[in-house]
Amino acid sequence: MAKIYCGKGKRETNTWFKATINPDKIMEYIQEYKGHKFVKININLLDEPDKYGKDVEITVDDWKPESKETPPDVNNDDLPF
């Protein structure tokens, strides 16, 4: 699948990065877990800065595990109703 670019940034120090993320590009990737919303992202350090001096690239992590569908239960004897 193609990368979903959602932002860029700049390395300020070896341990500090500044970045901007475009919310319009991540809206459809918002997930919810235990009542909290989040977006999984990948942050990559570029080998060379682009023409704007940005050397941090941010993409959406859209990986999903393969779903394991279970066959429907045909024995309904254990239903509570």
WOWO-V981018 format. One record per backbone hydrogen bond with DSSP energy under -1.0 kcal/mol. CO is the residue of the C=O (numbers start at 1). NH is the residue of the N-H. If there is no record, write none. Layout:
BEGIN
CO/NH
CO/NH
END
This chain:
BEGIN
4/60
6/22
7/58
8/20
9/56
10/18
16/12
16/13
18/10
20/8
22/25
23/27
26/29
27/30
31/38
33/36
36/33
38/31
40/61
42/59
44/57
50/53
54/50
55/46
56/9
57/44
58/6
58/7
59/42
60/62
76/79
END
